[in-house]
Structure formats: C-alpha cells, structure tokens
Amino acid sequence: MVDLLGRAGNLDEAYEIIKNMPIRANGIIWSVLLAACKLHQNAVLGEIAAKQLVYLEPQNCGYNVSMSNIYAMANRWTDVAGVRKAMKNKGMKKEPGLSCIEVNGYVH
C-alpha cells in the first residue's frame, strides 16, 4: 500500500499508513517511501525516511546516496555536501553498479 500511494504521489497518506501500522516499519517499507520521495522530489519526507533507514541499517550507504540525490534535485547543495562529507568521515563508499548479459553463450 505504501508503494502504491508513494508512486501515485500521495506521500503524506503513505507516511500516515507507516505511522499507524500495528507493527514497526522495517527497512523495506522506509526505502519504498524514500524512493517515492525521490521520484516526487519531497526532501522533507525523504529526510524522515532516510533517518529511519540510517537507524535501522547504519552500514547501508545507498540511503545516504539517495538522500544526497534528493537534496541535489532540490538545489540544496550544502546539504548534499554535508551528506557526502558524513559518508566520507564514516568510511562509507557506494560500490558502483554492475550488469552482465549473456549473448550467444558469452557473458559480457
């Protein structure tokens, strides 16, 4: 439900569902909300989701990168620099993505 509402742009309603769930939201639910915040450029709610994710999964730097990107889309360059500096100070580094494809029996 959070994913559907988030993709539709109903971020406040998705956040209300998270707050009113009978169980504590896990990293998957918060990451879905963070992705929706990035899609709809909502830095305020994105900060809330990112803080929860950093608390739940402190060694996962992907959430910091997502928040940095949200700040960049909002032209909040000092916040971008702050997130990147905090990652550097903690020794966090995002690994680059990698894709493979098999064509005619060969992996490229």
Backbone as XML, in Angstrom:
<?xml version="1.0"?>
<chain id="A" units="angstrom">
  <residue number="1" name="MET">
    <atom name="N" x="0.824" y="-1.189" z="0.000"/>
    <atom name="CA" x="0.000" y="0.000" z="0.000"/>
    <atom name="C" x="0.872" y="1.258" z="0.000"/>
  </residue>
  <residue number="2" name="VAL">
    <atom name="N" x="1.953" y="1.230" z="0.798"/>
    <atom name="CA" x="2.863" y="2.370" z="0.854"/>
    <atom name="C" x="3.475" y="2.611" z="-0.523"/>
  </residue>
  <residue number="3" name="ASP">
    <atom name="N" x="3.848" y="1.547" z="-1.205"/>
    <atom name="CA" x="4.441" y="1.671" z="-2.532"/>
    <atom name="C" x="3.442" y="2.261" z="-3.525"/>
  </residue>
  <residue number="4" name="LEU">
    <atom name="N" x="2.223" y="1.766" z="-3.521"/>
    <atom name="CA" x="1.206" y="2.270" z="-4.451"/>
    <atom name="C" x="0.909" y="3.745" z="-4.216"/>
  </residue>
  <residue number="5" name="LEU">
    <atom name="N" x="0.722" y="4.106" z="-2.957"/>
    <atom name="CA" x="0.444" y="5.501" z="-2.644"/>
    <atom name="C" x="1.632" y="6.393" z="-2.990"/>
  </residue>
  <residue number="6" name="GLY">
    <atom name="N" x="2.833" y="5.900" z="-2.692"/>
    <atom name="CA" x="4.033" y="6.678" z="-2.986"/>
    <atom name="C" x="4.212" y="6.919" z="-4.471"/>
  </residue>
  <residue number="7" name="ARG">
    <atom name="N" x="4.028" y="5.882" z="-5.256"/>
    <atom name="CA" x="4.177" y="6.040" z="-6.714"/>
    <atom name="C" x="3.133" y="6.993" z="-7.276"/>
  </residue>
  <residue number="8" name="ALA">
    <atom name="N" x="1.955" y="7.003" z="-6.654"/>
    <atom name="CA" x="0.883" y="7.895" z="-7.109"/>
    <atom name="C" x="1.079" y="9.334" z="-6.629"/>
  </residue>
  <residue number="9" name="GLY">
    <atom name="N" x="2.070" y="9.551" z="-5.786"/>
    <atom name="CA" x="2.330" y="10.902" z="-5.297"/>
    <atom name="C" x="1.630" y="11.245" z="-3.999"/>
  </residue>
  <residue number="10" name="ASN">
    <atom name="N" x="0.956" y="10.300" z="-3.407"/>
    <atom name="CA" x="0.261" y="10.526" z="-2.138"/>
    <atom name="C" x="1.195" y="10.201" z="-0.976"/>
  </residue>
  <residue number="11" name="LEU">
    <atom name="N" x="2.263" y="10.963" z="-0.871"/>
    <atom name="CA" x="3.314" y="10.674" z="0.090"/>
    <atom name="C" x="2.864" y="10.851" z="1.531"/>
  </residue>
  <residue number="12" name="ASP">
    <atom name="N" x="2.082" y="11.868" z="1.793"/>
    <atom name="CA" x="1.605" y="12.081" z="3.169"/>
    <atom name="C" x="0.710" y="10.933" z="3.617"/>
  </residue>
  <residue number="13" name="GLU">
    <atom name="N" x="-0.124" y="10.452" z="2.723"/>
    <atom name="CA" x="-1.007" y="9.328" z="3.057"/>
    <atom name="C" x="-0.179" y="8.051" z="3.286"/>
  </residue>
  <residue number="14" name="ALA">
    <atom name="N" x="0.846" y="7.853" z="2.475"/>
    <atom name="CA" x="1.729" y="6.693" z="2.655"/>
    <atom name="C" x="2.441" y="6.772" z="4.004"/>
  </residue>
  <residue number="15" name="TYR">
    <atom name="N" x="2.888" y="7.958" z="4.368"/>
    <atom name="CA" x="3.562" y="8.150" z="5.659"/>
    <atom name="C" x="2.603" y="7.889" z="6.820"/>
  </residue>
  <residue number="16" name="GLU">
    <atom name="N" x="1.366" y="8.314" z="6.688"/>
    <atom name="CA" x="0.363" y="8.059" z="7.730"/>
    <atom name="C" x="0.141" y="6.560" z="7.925"/>
  </residue>
  <residue number="17" name="ILE">
    <atom name="N" x="0.123" y="5.817" z="6.834"/>
    <atom name="CA" x="-0.033" y="4.367" z="6.937"/>
    <atom name="C" x="1.134" y="3.771" z="7.718"/>
  </residue>
  <residue number="18" name="ILE">
    <atom name="N" x="2.342" y="4.234" z="7.422"/>
    <atom name="CA" x="3.524" y="3.729" z="8.136"/>
    <atom name="C" x="3.414" y="4.038" z="9.617"/>
  </residue>
  <residue number="19" name="LYS">
    <atom name="N" x="3.030" y="5.270" z="9.947"/>
    <atom name="CA" x="2.928" y="5.663" z="11.356"/>
    <atom name="C" x="1.859" y="4.878" z="12.103"/>
  </residue>
  <residue number="20" name="ASN">
    <atom name="N" x="0.808" y="4.475" z="11.415"/>
    <atom name="CA" x="-0.316" y="3.809" z="12.067"/>
    <atom name="C" x="-0.298" y="2.289" z="11.930"/>
  </residue>
  <residue number="21" name="MET">
    <atom name="N" x="0.777" y="1.745" z="11.411"/>
    <atom name="CA" x="0.864" y="0.285" z="11.281"/>
    <atom name="C" x="0.930" y="-0.358" z="12.666"/>
  </residue>
  <residue number="22" name="PRO">
    <atom name="N" x="0.320" y="-1.534" z="12.826"/>
    <atom name="CA" x="0.359" y="-2.196" z="14.138"/>
    <atom name="C" x="1.735" y="-2.767" z="14.486"/>
  </residue>
  <residue number="23" name="ILE">
    <atom name="N" x="2.611" y="-2.899" z="13.480"/>
    <atom name="CA" x="3.978" y="-3.361" z="13.725"/>
    <atom name="C" x="4.942" y="-2.266" z="13.315"/>
  </residue>
  <residue number="24" name="ARG">
    <atom name="N" x="6.166" y="-2.367" z="13.784"/>
    <atom name="CA" x="7.181" y="-1.356" z="13.461"/>
    <atom name="C" x="7.632" y="-1.540" z="12.015"/>
  </residue>
  <residue number="25" name="ALA">
    <atom name="N" x="7.710" y="-0.445" z="11.282"/>
    <atom name="CA" x="8.121" y="-0.490" z="9.879"/>
    <atom name="C" x="9.583" y="-0.924" z="9.775"/>
  </residue>
  <residue number="26" name="ASN">
    <atom name="N" x="9.872" y="-1.759" z="8.777"/>
    <atom name="CA" x="11.242" y="-2.213" z="8.560"/>
    <atom name="C" x="11.913" y="-1.397" z="7.462"/>
  </residue>
  <residue number="27" name="GLY">
    <atom name="N" x="13.131" y="-1.762" z="7.138"/>
    <atom name="CA" x="13.902" y="-1.028" z="6.144"/>
    <atom name="C" x="13.280" y="-1.034" z="4.760"/>
  </residue>
  <residue number="28" name="ILE">
    <atom name="N" x="12.606" y="-2.111" z="4.415"/>
    <atom name="CA" x="11.981" y="-2.185" z="3.094"/>
    <atom name="C" x="10.894" y="-1.122" z="2.961"/>
  </residue>
  <residue number="29" name="ILE">
    <atom name="N" x="10.074" y="-1.005" z="3.955"/>
    <atom name="CA" x="8.977" y="-0.023" z="3.895"/>
    <atom name="C" x="9.527" y="1.396" z="3.835"/>
  </residue>
  <residue number="30" name="TRP">
    <atom name="N" x="10.539" y="1.685" z="4.666"/>
    <atom name="CA" x="11.121" y="3.031" z="4.650"/>
    <atom name="C" x="11.836" y="3.303" z="3.330"/>
  </residue>
  <residue number="31" name="SER">
    <atom name="N" x="12.464" y="2.291" z="2.750"/>
    <atom name="CA" x="13.163" y="2.512" z="1.478"/>
    <atom name="C" x="12.171" y="2.749" z="0.346"/>
  </residue>
  <residue number="32" name="VAL">
    <atom name="N" x="11.002" y="2.119" z="0.414"/>
    <atom name="CA" x="9.949" y="2.371" z="-0.575"/>
    <atom name="C" x="9.490" y="3.823" z="-0.481"/>
  </residue>
  <residue number="33" name="LEU">
    <atom name="N" x="9.311" y="4.311" z="0.740"/>
    <atom name="CA" x="8.907" y="5.708" z="0.917"/>
    <atom name="C" x="10.002" y="6.652" z="0.435"/>
  </residue>
  <residue number="34" name="LEU">
    <atom name="N" x="11.257" y="6.328" z="0.728"/>
    <atom name="CA" x="12.371" y="7.171" z="0.280"/>
    <atom name="C" x="12.422" y="7.234" z="-1.246"/>
  </residue>
  <residue number="35" name="ALA">
    <atom name="N" x="12.221" y="6.096" z="-1.908"/>
    <atom name="CA" x="12.214" y="6.078" z="-3.376"/>
    <atom name="C" x="11.084" y="6.945" z="-3.928"/>
  </residue>
  <residue number="36" name="ALA">
    <atom name="N" x="9.924" y="6.900" z="-3.287"/>
    <atom name="CA" x="8.797" y="7.730" z="-3.729"/>
    <atom name="C" x="9.112" y="9.211" z="-3.510"/>
  </residue>
  <residue number="37" name="CYS">
    <atom name="N" x="9.785" y="9.509" z="-2.408"/>
    <atom name="CA" x="10.172" y="10.902" z="-2.143"/>
    <atom name="C" x="11.149" y="11.397" z="-3.196"/>
  </residue>
  <residue number="38" name="LYS">
    <atom name="N" x="12.039" y="10.533" z="-3.633"/>
    <atom name="CA" x="12.975" y="10.907" z="-4.698"/>
    <atom name="C" x="12.218" y="11.141" z="-5.996"/>
  </residue>
  <residue number="39" name="LEU">
    <atom name="N" x="11.295" y="10.246" z="-6.312"/>
    <atom name="CA" x="10.510" y="10.365" z="-7.543"/>
    <atom name="C" x="9.721" y="11.666" z="-7.582"/>
  </residue>
  <residue number="40" name="HIS">
    <atom name="N" x="9.140" y="12.033" z="-6.445"/>
    <atom name="CA" x="8.286" y="13.223" z="-6.381"/>
    <atom name="C" x="8.983" y="14.423" z="-5.749"/>
  </residue>
  <residue number="41" name="GLN">
    <atom name="N" x="10.282" y="14.319" z="-5.548"/>
    <atom name="CA" x="11.128" y="15.416" z="-5.060"/>
    <atom name="C" x="10.609" y="16.025" z="-3.760"/>
  </residue>
  <residue number="42" name="ASN">
    <atom name="N" x="10.348" y="15.170" z="-2.793"/>
    <atom name="CA" x="9.895" y="15.628" z="-1.486"/>
    <atom name="C" x="11.034" y="15.426" z="-0.487"/>
  </residue>
  <residue number="43" name="ALA">
    <atom name="N" x="11.848" y="16.460" z="-0.305"/>
    <atom name="CA" x="13.026" y="16.354" z="0.562"/>
    <atom name="C" x="12.647" y="16.256" z="2.036"/>
  </residue>
  <residue number="44" name="VAL">
    <atom name="N" x="11.574" y="16.895" z="2.442"/>
    <atom name="CA" x="11.188" y="16.901" z="3.861"/>
    <atom name="C" x="10.835" y="15.490" z="4.337"/>
  </residue>
  <residue number="45" name="LEU">
    <atom name="N" x="9.953" y="14.831" z="3.622"/>
    <atom name="CA" x="9.570" y="13.473" z="3.988"/>
    <atom name="C" x="10.716" y="12.488" z="3.706"/>
  </residue>
  <residue number="46" name="GLY">
    <atom name="N" x="11.504" y="12.798" z="2.687"/>
    <atom name="CA" x="12.671" y="11.969" z="2.390"/>
    <atom name="C" x="13.656" y="11.952" z="3.547"/>
  </residue>
  <residue number="47" name="GLU">
    <atom name="N" x="13.823" y="13.088" z="4.208"/>
    <atom name="CA" x="14.710" y="13.154" z="5.376"/>
    <atom name="C" x="14.211" y="12.246" z="6.498"/>
  </residue>
  <residue number="48" name="ILE">
    <atom name="N" x="12.907" y="12.218" z="6.701"/>
    <atom name="CA" x="12.335" y="11.369" z="7.745"/>
    <atom name="C" x="12.607" y="9.903" z="7.430"/>
  </residue>
  <residue number="49" name="ALA">
    <atom name="N" x="12.360" y="9.505" z="6.179"/>
    <atom name="CA" x="12.591" y="8.118" z="5.776"/>
    <atom name="C" x="14.074" y="7.770" z="5.874"/>
  </residue>
  <residue number="50" name="ALA">
    <atom name="N" x="14.946" y="8.680" z="5.422"/>
    <atom name="CA" x="16.387" y="8.415" z="5.460"/>
    <atom name="C" x="16.895" y="8.267" z="6.890"/>
  </residue>
  <residue number="51" name="LYS">
    <atom name="N" x="16.395" y="9.083" z="7.805"/>
    <atom name="CA" x="16.813" y="8.968" z="9.214"/>
    <atom name="C" x="16.419" y="7.618" z="9.786"/>
  </residue>
  <residue number="52" name="GLN">
    <atom name="N" x="15.233" y="7.150" z="9.446"/>
    <atom name="CA" x="14.803" y="5.830" z="9.911"/>
    <atom name="C" x="15.690" y="4.734" z="9.324"/>
  </residue>
  <residue number="53" name="LEU">
    <atom name="N" x="16.034" y="4.883" z="8.060"/>
    <atom name="CA" x="16.873" y="3.878" z="7.407"/>
    <atom name="C" x="18.285" y="3.860" z="7.972"/>
  </residue>
  <residue number="54" name="VAL">
    <atom name="N" x="18.827" y="5.023" z="8.261"/>
    <atom name="CA" x="20.164" y="5.085" z="8.857"/>
    <atom name="C" x="20.148" y="4.439" z="10.235"/>
  </residue>
  <residue number="55" name="TYR">
    <atom name="N" x="19.057" y="4.607" z="10.966"/>
    <atom name="CA" x="18.920" y="3.978" z="12.277"/>
    <atom name="C" x="18.820" y="2.455" z="12.145"/>
  </residue>
  <residue number="56" name="LEU">
    <atom name="N" x="18.002" y="1.988" z="11.184"/>
    <atom name="CA" x="17.773" y="0.558" z="11.019"/>
    <atom name="C" x="18.938" y="-0.168" z="10.350"/>
  </residue>
  <residue number="57" name="GLU">
    <atom name="N" x="19.575" y="0.488" z="9.380"/>
    <atom name="CA" x="20.649" y="-0.135" z="8.608"/>
    <atom name="C" x="21.812" y="0.846" z="8.467"/>
  </residue>
  <residue number="58" name="PRO">
    <atom name="N" x="22.565" y="1.081" z="9.543"/>
    <atom name="CA" x="23.591" y="2.127" z="9.524"/>
    <atom name="C" x="24.735" y="1.897" z="8.539"/>
  </residue>
  <residue number="59" name="GLN">
    <atom name="N" x="25.003" y="0.672" z="8.151"/>
    <atom name="CA" x="26.119" y="0.413" z="7.239"/>
    <atom name="C" x="25.726" y="0.466" z="5.769"/>
  </residue>
  <residue number="60" name="ASN">
    <atom name="N" x="24.448" y="0.654" z="5.472"/>
    <atom name="CA" x="23.985" y="0.718" z="4.093"/>
    <atom name="C" x="24.074" y="2.163" z="3.608"/>
  </residue>
  <residue number="61" name="CYS">
    <atom name="N" x="25.031" y="2.433" z="2.744"/>
    <atom name="CA" x="25.242" y="3.815" z="2.302"/>
    <atom name="C" x="24.310" y="4.219" z="1.165"/>
  </residue>
  <residue number="62" name="GLY">
    <atom name="N" x="23.584" y="3.284" z="0.603"/>
    <atom name="CA" x="22.686" y="3.604" z="-0.501"/>
    <atom name="C" x="21.631" y="4.627" z="-0.144"/>
  </residue>
  <residue number="63" name="TYR">
    <atom name="N" x="21.192" y="4.596" z="1.092"/>
    <atom name="CA" x="20.169" y="5.545" z="1.533"/>
    <atom name="C" x="20.740" y="6.953" z="1.619"/>
  </residue>
  <residue number="64" name="ASN">
    <atom name="N" x="21.986" y="7.053" z="2.038"/>
    <atom name="CA" x="22.638" y="8.364" z="2.073"/>
    <atom name="C" x="22.797" y="8.916" z="0.662"/>
  </residue>
  <residue number="65" name="VAL">
    <atom name="N" x="23.136" y="8.057" z="-0.278"/>
    <atom name="CA" x="23.280" y="8.496" z="-1.669"/>
    <atom name="C" x="21.936" y="8.962" z="-2.209"/>
  </residue>
  <residue number="66" name="SER">
    <atom name="N" x="20.875" y="8.227" z="-1.902"/>
    <atom name="CA" x="19.536" y="8.640" z="-2.347"/>
    <atom name="C" x="19.158" y="9.998" z="-1.767"/>
  </residue>
  <residue number="67" name="MET">
    <atom name="N" x="19.449" y="10.191" z="-0.487"/>
    <atom name="CA" x="19.125" y="11.472" z="0.148"/>
    <atom name="C" x="19.955" y="12.591" z="-0.464"/>
  </residue>
  <residue number="68" name="SER">
    <atom name="N" x="21.203" y="12.305" z="-0.762"/>
    <atom name="CA" x="22.051" y="13.292" z="-1.425"/>
    <atom name="C" x="21.460" y="13.681" z="-2.777"/>
  </residue>
  <residue number="69" name="ASN">
    <atom name="N" x="20.953" y="12.707" z="-3.507"/>
    <atom name="CA" x="20.338" y="12.985" z="-4.804"/>
    <atom name="C" x="19.054" y="13.798" z="-4.662"/>
  </residue>
  <residue number="70" name="ILE">
    <atom name="N" x="18.271" y="13.513" z="-3.628"/>
    <atom name="CA" x="17.055" y="14.294" z="-3.379"/>
    <atom name="C" x="17.424" y="15.750" z="-3.090"/>
  </residue>
  <residue number="71" name="TYR">
    <atom name="N" x="18.444" y="15.951" z="-2.263"/>
    <atom name="CA" x="18.894" y="17.315" z="-1.979"/>
    <atom name="C" x="19.378" y="18.009" z="-3.250"/>
  </residue>
  <residue number="72" name="ALA">
    <atom name="N" x="20.088" y="17.272" z="-4.094"/>
    <atom name="CA" x="20.599" y="17.868" z="-5.337"/>
    <atom name="C" x="19.445" y="18.304" z="-6.239"/>
  </residue>
  <residue number="73" name="MET">
    <atom name="N" x="18.389" y="17.494" z="-6.327"/>
    <atom name="CA" x="17.230" y="17.873" z="-7.150"/>
    <atom name="C" x="16.536" y="19.106" z="-6.596"/>
  </residue>
  <residue number="74" name="ALA">
    <atom name="N" x="16.665" y="19.326" z="-5.283"/>
    <atom name="CA" x="16.049" y="20.495" z="-4.651"/>
    <atom name="C" x="17.014" y="21.679" z="-4.583"/>
  </residue>
  <residue number="75" name="ASN">
    <atom name="N" x="18.168" y="21.544" z="-5.222"/>
    <atom name="CA" x="19.207" y="22.586" z="-5.221"/>
    <atom name="C" x="19.681" y="22.939" z="-3.810"/>
  </residue>
  <residue number="76" name="ARG">
    <atom name="N" x="19.725" y="21.953" z="-2.931"/>
    <atom name="CA" x="20.201" y="22.152" z="-1.561"/>
    <atom name="C" x="21.636" y="21.642" z="-1.482"/>
  </residue>
  <residue number="77" name="TRP">
    <atom name="N" x="22.546" y="22.383" z="-2.110"/>
    <atom name="CA" x="23.913" y="21.912" z="-2.303"/>
    <atom name="C" x="24.699" y="21.797" z="-1.004"/>
  </residue>
  <residue number="78" name="THR">
    <atom name="N" x="24.411" y="22.622" z="-0.019"/>
    <atom name="CA" x="25.120" y="22.477" z="1.258"/>
    <atom name="C" x="24.714" y="21.180" z="1.952"/>
  </residue>
  <residue number="79" name="ASP">
    <atom name="N" x="23.449" y="20.780" z="1.786"/>
    <atom name="CA" x="23.000" y="19.506" z="2.348"/>
    <atom name="C" x="23.633" y="18.326" z="1.608"/>
  </residue>
  <residue number="80" name="VAL">
    <atom name="N" x="23.774" y="18.449" z="0.287"/>
    <atom name="CA" x="24.452" y="17.411" z="-0.499"/>
    <atom name="C" x="25.870" y="17.227" z="0.028"/>
  </residue>
  <residue number="81" name="ALA">
    <atom name="N" x="26.569" y="18.346" z="0.185"/>
    <atom name="CA" x="27.956" y="18.277" z="0.675"/>
    <atom name="C" x="28.016" y="17.691" z="2.081"/>
  </residue>
  <residue number="82" name="GLY">
    <atom name="N" x="27.040" y="18.029" z="2.919"/>
    <atom name="CA" x="27.011" y="17.506" z="4.281"/>
    <atom name="C" x="26.831" y="15.995" z="4.313"/>
  </residue>
  <residue number="83" name="VAL">
    <atom name="N" x="25.932" y="15.479" z="3.485"/>
    <atom name="CA" x="25.709" y="14.031" z="3.429"/>
    <atom name="C" x="26.960" y="13.326" z="2.922"/>
  </residue>
  <residue number="84" name="ARG">
    <atom name="N" x="27.542" y="13.859" z="1.860"/>
    <atom name="CA" x="28.740" y="13.235" z="1.288"/>
    <atom name="C" x="29.910" y="13.286" z="2.270"/>
  </residue>
  <residue number="85" name="LYS">
    <atom name="N" x="30.045" y="14.404" z="2.990"/>
    <atom name="CA" x="31.123" y="14.524" z="3.973"/>
    <atom name="C" x="30.930" y="13.530" z="5.115"/>
  </residue>
  <residue number="86" name="ALA">
    <atom name="N" x="29.687" y="13.392" z="5.578"/>
    <atom name="CA" x="29.399" y="12.438" z="6.658"/>
    <atom name="C" x="29.721" y="11.016" z="6.213"/>
  </residue>
  <residue number="87" name="MET">
    <atom name="N" x="29.400" y="10.683" z="4.965"/>
    <atom name="CA" x="29.729" y="9.356" z="4.448"/>
    <atom name="C" x="31.236" y="9.144" z="4.421"/>
  </residue>
  <residue number="88" name="LYS">
    <atom name="N" x="31.953" y="10.162" z="3.985"/>
    <atom name="CA" x="33.416" y="10.056" z="3.913"/>
    <atom name="C" x="34.015" y="9.902" z="5.309"/>
  </residue>
  <residue number="89" name="ASN">
    <atom name="N" x="33.500" y="10.673" z="6.266"/>
    <atom name="CA" x="34.006" y="10.597" z="7.636"/>
    <atom name="C" x="33.763" y="9.225" z="8.264"/>
  </residue>
  <residue number="90" name="LYS">
    <atom name="N" x="32.670" y="8.565" z="7.871"/>
    <atom name="CA" x="32.350" y="7.238" z="8.396"/>
    <atom name="C" x="33.027" y="6.124" z="7.603"/>
  </residue>
  <residue number="91" name="GLY">
    <atom name="N" x="33.749" y="6.498" z="6.547"/>
    <atom name="CA" x="34.421" y="5.496" z="5.723"/>
    <atom name="C" x="33.465" y="4.740" z="4.814"/>
  </residue>
  <residue number="92" name="MET">
    <atom name="N" x="32.318" y="5.329" z="4.536"/>
    <atom name="CA" x="31.324" y="4.679" z="3.683"/>
    <atom name="C" x="31.598" y="5.031" z="2.229"/>
  </residue>
  <residue number="93" name="LYS">
    <atom name="N" x="31.432" y="4.040" z="1.371"/>
    <atom name="CA" x="31.648" y="4.257" z="-0.051"/>
    <atom name="C" x="30.664" y="3.402" z="-0.823"/>
  </residue>
  <residue number="94" name="LYS">
    <atom name="N" x="29.933" y="4.018" z="-1.720"/>
    <atom name="CA" x="28.969" y="3.271" z="-2.527"/>
    <atom name="C" x="29.715" y="2.539" z="-3.624"/>
  </residue>
  <residue number="95" name="GLU">
    <atom name="N" x="29.438" y="1.248" z="-3.707"/>
    <atom name="CA" x="30.038" y="0.448" z="-4.764"/>
    <atom name="C" x="29.317" y="0.740" z="-6.075"/>
  </residue>
  <residue number="96" name="PRO">
    <atom name="N" x="30.071" y="0.853" z="-7.175"/>
    <atom name="CA" x="29.416" y="1.111" z="-8.454"/>
    <atom name="C" x="28.584" y="-0.090" z="-8.900"/>
  </residue>
  <residue number="97" name="GLY">
    <atom name="N" x="27.551" y="0.178" z="-9.678"/>
    <atom name="CA" x="26.687" y="-0.886" z="-10.179"/>
    <atom name="C" x="27.404" y="-1.723" z="-11.234"/>
  </residue>
  <residue number="98" name="LEU">
    <atom name="N" x="26.893" y="-2.916" z="-11.459"/>
    <atom name="CA" x="27.483" y="-3.836" z="-12.409"/>
    <atom name="C" x="26.370" y="-4.630" z="-13.062"/>
  </residue>
  <residue number="99" name="SER">
    <atom name="N" x="26.435" y="-4.769" z="-14.364"/>
    <atom name="CA" x="25.434" y="-5.552" z="-15.090"/>
    <atom name="C" x="26.140" y="-6.541" z="-16.003"/>
  </residue>
  <residue number="100" name="CYS">
    <atom name="N" x="25.530" y="-7.684" z="-16.201"/>
    <atom name="CA" x="26.044" y="-8.706" z="-17.108"/>
    <atom name="C" x="24.915" y="-9.155" z="-18.021"/>
  </residue>
  <residue number="101" name="ILE">
    <atom name="N" x="25.293" y="-9.573" z="-19.222"/>
    <atom name="CA" x="24.316" y="-10.114" z="-20.162"/>
    <atom name="C" x="24.977" y="-11.260" z="-20.904"/>
  </residue>
  <residue number="102" name="GLU">
    <atom name="N" x="24.192" y="-12.305" z="-21.184"/>
    <atom name="CA" x="24.704" y="-13.438" z="-21.941"/>
    <atom name="C" x="24.172" y="-13.357" z="-23.356"/>
  </residue>
  <residue number="103" name="VAL">
    <atom name="N" x="25.098" y="-13.377" z="-24.332"/>
    <atom name="CA" x="24.739" y="-13.329" z="-25.743"/>
    <atom name="C" x="25.500" y="-14.442" z="-26.445"/>
  </residue>
  <residue number="104" name="ASN">
    <atom name="N" x="24.776" y="-15.312" z="-27.094"/>
    <atom name="CA" x="25.373" y="-16.430" z="-27.828"/>
    <atom name="C" x="26.342" y="-17.235" z="-26.977"/>
  </residue>
  <residue number="105" name="GLY">
    <atom name="N" x="25.993" y="-17.464" z="-25.727"/>
    <atom name="CA" x="26.803" y="-18.282" z="-24.837"/>
    <atom name="C" x="27.966" y="-17.566" z="-24.179"/>
  </residue>
  <residue number="106" name="TYR">
    <atom name="N" x="28.131" y="-16.274" z="-24.418"/>
    <atom name="CA" x="29.222" y="-15.488" z="-23.828"/>
    <atom name="C" x="28.645" y="-14.451" z="-22.876"/>
  </residue>
  <residue number="107" name="VAL">
    <atom name="N" x="29.281" y="-14.318" z="-21.721"/>
    <atom name="CA" x="28.853" y="-13.321" z="-20.749"/>
    <atom name="C" x="29.633" y="-12.033" z="-20.997"/>
  </residue>
  <residue number="108" name="HIS">
    <atom name="N" x="28.916" y="-10.943" z="-21.131"/>
    <atom name="CA" x="29.522" y="-9.622" z="-21.365"/>
    <atom name="C" x="29.194" y="-8.723" z="-20.207"/>
  </residue>
</chain>
